[in-house]
Amino acid sequence: MANIYDRLLNKMNREYDEFVDNLKTKNADTIVSNAYEIVIKKEMLFQMESLNTDDYQWLNEESAEALCKEKHPLDACYERWLKLDGADFSEDVRLCVEKEGHFISEKSKHKEIKRKTDELEM
């Protein structure tokens, strides 16, 4: 018998597949307008998959059991996400942009130093 995390993940995967299959029958505008929901739900599934691989169980069994009893647990989690959206998400996006900018800047500096070193060696 599958553990509660496996049962919940399977249920959420089926829900996601039904959601995407339904979207595939819609026009392009509808699909594009649902792109954010697709991405967030997929990320939720990715995080759920980590429950079986991580030593750290971030979701306790009681909560997993409660979610498993929901008719549409993925939708319920997505609706909760929408209520929280912007709290840390915007900060995470800004941090990502900041870190990438810093990374590119440092990479450029190293390239410039290497170029100057190569010129001096000639």
Phi and psi in degrees as GROMACS dihedral restraints (atoms count N, CA, C in turn):
[ dihedral_restraints ]
;  ai    aj    ak    al  type     phi  dphi    fc
    3     4     5     6     1   -70.2    20    10
    4     5     6     7     1   147.4    20    10
    6     7     8     9     1   -73.9    20    10
    7     8     9    10     1   170.7    20    10
    9    10    11    12     1   -60.3    20    10
   10    11    12    13     1   -35.2    20    10
   12    13    14    15     1   -68.1    20    10
   13    14    15    16     1   -40.3    20    10
   15    16    17    18     1   -65.0    20    10
   16    17    18    19     1   -43.7    20    10
   18    19    20    21     1   -62.2    20    10
   19    20    21    22     1   -43.2    20    10
   21    22    23    24     1   -66.0    20    10
   22    23    24    25     1   -45.4    20    10
   24    25    26    27     1   -60.3    20    10
   25    26    27    28     1   -43.8    20    10
   27    28    29    30     1   -61.2    20    10
   28    29    30    31     1   -43.0    20    10
   30    31    32    33     1   -64.0    20    10
   31    32    33    34     1   -43.0    20    10
   33    34    35    36     1   -68.4    20    10
   34    35    36    37     1   -36.7    20    10
   36    37    38    39     1   -63.7    20    10
   37    38    39    40     1   -42.9    20    10
   39    40    41    42     1   -62.1    20    10
   40    41    42    43     1   -42.2    20    10
   42    43    44    45     1   -62.3    20    10
   43    44    45    46     1   -43.1    20    10
   45    46    47    48     1   -64.0    20    10
   46    47    48    49     1   -45.4    20    10
   48    49    50    51     1   -60.0    20    10
   49    50    51    52     1   -41.5    20    10
   51    52    53    54     1   -64.2    20    10
   52    53    54    55     1   -41.2    20    10
   54    55    56    57     1   -60.2    20    10
   55    56    57    58     1   -48.8    20    10
   57    58    59    60     1   -68.0    20    10
   58    59    60    61     1   -42.5    20    10
   60    61    62    63     1   -59.3    20    10
   61    62    63    64     1   -40.5    20    10
   63    64    65    66     1   -64.8    20    10
   64    65    66    67     1   -41.7    20    10
   66    67    68    69     1   -62.7    20    10
   67    68    69    70     1   -34.3    20    10
   69    70    71    72     1   -62.9    20    10
   70    71    72    73     1   -18.6    20    10
   72    73    74    75     1   -88.4    20    10
   73    74    75    76     1    -4.6    20    10
   75    76    77    78     1   -95.0    20    10
   76    77    78    79     1   171.3    20    10
   78    79    80    81     1   -77.9    20    10
   79    80    81    82     1   168.1    20    10
   81    82    83    84     1   -59.5    20    10
   82    83    84    85     1   -39.4    20    10
   84    85    86    87     1   -61.3    20    10
   85    86    87    88     1   -40.9    20    10
   87    88    89    90     1   -66.0    20    10
   88    89    90    91     1   -42.2    20    10
   90    91    92    93     1   -62.9    20    10
   91    92    93    94     1   -46.7    20    10
   93    94    95    96     1   -62.0    20    10
   94    95    96    97     1   -40.7    20    10
   96    97    98    99     1   -69.1    20    10
   97    98    99   100     1   -15.3    20    10
   99   100   101   102     1  -102.7    20    10
  100   101   102   103     1     7.0    20    10
  102   103   104   105     1   -59.0    20    10
  103   104   105   106     1   -41.4    20    10
  105   106   107   108     1   -60.6    20    10
  106   107   108   109     1   -45.3    20    10
  108   109   110   111     1   -62.6    20    10
  109   110   111   112     1   -39.6    20    10
  111   112   113   114     1   -59.2    20    10
  112   113   114   115     1   -48.9    20    10
  114   115   116   117     1   -64.9    20    10
  115   116   117   118     1   -46.6    20    10
  117   118   119   120     1   -65.6    20    10
  118   119   120   121     1   -43.1    20    10
  120   121   122   123     1   -64.5    20    10
  121   122   123   124     1   -38.6    20    10
  123   124   125   126     1   -63.9    20    10
  124   125   126   127     1   -40.5    20    10
  126   127   128   129     1   -63.9    20    10
  127   128   129   130     1   -38.8    20    10
  129   130   131   132     1   -61.3    20    10
  130   131   132   133     1   -42.2    20    10
  132   133   134   135     1   -64.2    20    10
  133   134   135   136     1   -41.1    20    10
  135   136   137   138     1   -59.2    20    10
  136   137   138   139     1   -44.1    20    10
  138   139   140   141     1   -65.4    20    10
  139   140   141   142     1   -37.8    20    10
  141   142   143   144     1   -64.6    20    10
  142   143   144   145     1   -37.9    20    10
  144   145   146   147     1   -62.5    20    10
  145   146   147   148     1   -30.3    20    10
  147   148   149   150     1   -67.8    20    10
  148   149   150   151     1   -17.8    20    10
  150   151   152   153     1   -62.1    20    10
  151   152   153   154     1   -28.1    20    10
  153   154   155   156     1   -91.1    20    10
  154   155   156   157     1    -6.1    20    10
  156   157   158   159     1  -117.1    20    10
  157   158   159   160     1   -24.0    20    10
  159   160   161   162     1   -86.4    20    10
  160   161   162   163     1   148.3    20    10
  162   163   164   165     1   -73.1    20    10
  163   164   165   166     1   -28.5    20    10
  165   166   167   168     1   -87.9    20    10
  166   167   168   169     1   114.6    20    10
  168   169   170   171     1   -91.3    20    10
  169   170   171   172     1    96.9    20    10
  171   172   173   174     1   -77.9    20    10
  172   173   174   175     1   -13.6    20    10
  174   175   176   177     1  -117.5    20    10
  175   176   177   178     1   118.4    20    10
  177   178   179   180     1   -76.3    20    10
  178   179   180   181     1   162.6    20    10
  180   181   182   183     1   -62.1    20    10
  181   182   183   184     1   -37.2    20    10
  183   184   185   186     1   -61.4    20    10
  184   185   186   187     1   -44.1    20    10
  186   187   188   189     1   -67.9    20    10
  187   188   189   190     1   -40.2    20    10
  189   190   191   192     1   -62.7    20    10
  190   191   192   193     1   -41.6    20    10
  192   193   194   195     1   -62.5    20    10
  193   194   195   196     1   -43.9    20    10
  195   196   197   198     1   -62.5    20    10
  196   197   198   199     1   -43.5    20    10
  198   199   200   201     1   -64.0    20    10
  199   200   201   202     1   -38.7    20    10
  201   202   203   204     1   -64.4    20    10
  202   203   204   205     1   -27.4    20    10
  204   205   206   207     1   -78.6    20    10
  205   206   207   208     1   -16.4    20    10
  207   208   209   210     1   -68.5    20    10
  208   209   210   211     1   145.3    20    10
  210   211   212   213     1   -65.4    20    10
  211   212   213   214     1   -41.4    20    10
  213   214   215   216     1  -131.9    20    10
  214   215   216   217     1    79.8    20    10
  216   217   218   219     1   -64.5    20    10
  217   218   219   220     1   -34.4    20    10
  219   220   221   222     1   -67.9    20    10
  220   221   222   223     1   -41.8    20    10
  222   223   224   225     1   -62.0    20    10
  223   224   225   226     1   -41.1    20    10
  225   226   227   228     1   -62.1    20    10
  226   227   228   229     1   -43.3    20    10
  228   229   230   231     1   -66.5    20    10
  229   230   231   232     1   -39.0    20    10
  231   232   233   234     1   -64.6    20    10
  232   233   234   235     1   -41.8    20    10
  234   235   236   237     1   -62.5    20    10
  235   236   237   238     1   -38.9    20    10
  237   238   239   240     1   -63.6    20    10
  238   239   240   241     1   -41.4    20    10
  240   241   242   243     1   -58.3    20    10
  241   242   243   244     1   -43.6    20    10
  243   244   245   246     1   -61.0    20    10
  244   245   246   247     1   -34.5    20    10
  246   247   248   249     1   -70.3    20    10
  247   248   249   250     1   -29.3    20    10
  249   250   251   252     1   -95.2    20    10
  250   251   252   253     1   -17.8    20    10
  252   253   254   255     1   -51.9    20    10
  253   254   255   256     1   136.2    20    10
  255   256   257   258     1    99.0    20    10
  256   257   258   259     1   -23.3    20    10
  258   259   260   261     1   -62.9    20    10
  259   260   261   262     1   -65.4    20    10
  261   262   263   264     1  -105.1    20    10
  262   263   264   265     1   -21.5    20    10
  264   265   266   267     1   -60.1    20    10
  265   266   267   268     1   -47.9    20    10
  267   268   269   270     1   -61.7    20    10
  268   269   270   271     1   -40.0    20    10
  270   271   272   273     1   -65.2    20    10
  271   272   273   274     1   -40.8    20    10
  273   274   275   276     1   -62.9    20    10
  274   275   276   277     1   -40.6    20    10
  276   277   278   279     1   -64.9    20    10
  277   278   279   280     1   -45.8    20    10
  279   280   281   282     1   -61.2    20    10
  280   281   282   283     1   -42.9    20    10
  282   283   284   285     1   -62.0    20    10
  283   284   285   286     1   -41.0    20    10
  285   286   287   288     1   -60.8    20    10
  286   287   288   289     1   -46.9    20    10
  288   289   290   291     1   -63.7    20    10
  289   290   291   292     1   -43.4    20    10
  291   292   293   294     1   -60.8    20    10
  292   293   294   295     1   -47.2    20    10
  294   295   296   297     1   -63.9    20    10
  295   296   297   298     1   -41.8    20    10
  297   298   299   300     1   -66.4    20    10
  298   299   300   301     1   -40.7    20    10
  300   301   302   303     1   -60.2    20    10
  301   302   303   304     1   -43.0    20    10
  303   304   305   306     1   -64.1    20    10
  304   305   306   307     1   -44.0    20    10
  306   307   308   309     1   -59.8    20    10
  307   308   309   310     1   -47.5    20    10
  309   310   311   312     1   -64.7    20    10
  310   311   312   313     1   -40.7    20    10
  312   313   314   315     1   -60.1    20    10
  313   314   315   316     1   -47.0    20    10
  315   316   317   318     1   -65.1    20    10
  316   317   318   319     1   -40.5    20    10
  318   319   320   321     1   -61.2    20    10
  319   320   321   322     1   -42.3    20    10
  321   322   323   324     1   -63.9    20    10
  322   323   324   325     1   -41.8    20    10
  324   325   326   327     1   -61.5    20    10
  325   326   327   328     1   -43.3    20    10
  327   328   329   330     1   -64.9    20    10
  328   329   330   331     1   -38.2    20    10
  330   331   332   333     1   -63.8    20    10
  331   332   333   334     1   -41.7    20    10
  333   334   335   336     1   -65.2    20    10
  334   335   336   337     1   -42.2    20    10
  336   337   338   339     1   -63.0    20    10
  337   338   339   340     1   -43.7    20    10
  339   340   341   342     1   -63.2    20    10
  340   341   342   343     1   -41.9    20    10
  342   343   344   345     1   -61.0    20    10
  343   344   345   346     1   -45.4    20    10
  345   346   347   348     1   -66.4    20    10
  346   347   348   349     1   -38.6    20    10
  348   349   350   351     1   -63.8    20    10
  349   350   351   352     1   -43.2    20    10
  351   352   353   354     1   -62.9    20    10
  352   353   354   355     1   -36.9    20    10
  354   355   356   357     1   -66.1    20    10
  355   356   357   358     1   -40.1    20    10
  357   358   359   360     1   -67.3    20    10
  358   359   360   361     1   -31.2    20    10
  360   361   362   363     1   -76.1    20    10
  361   362   363   364     1   -15.4    20    10
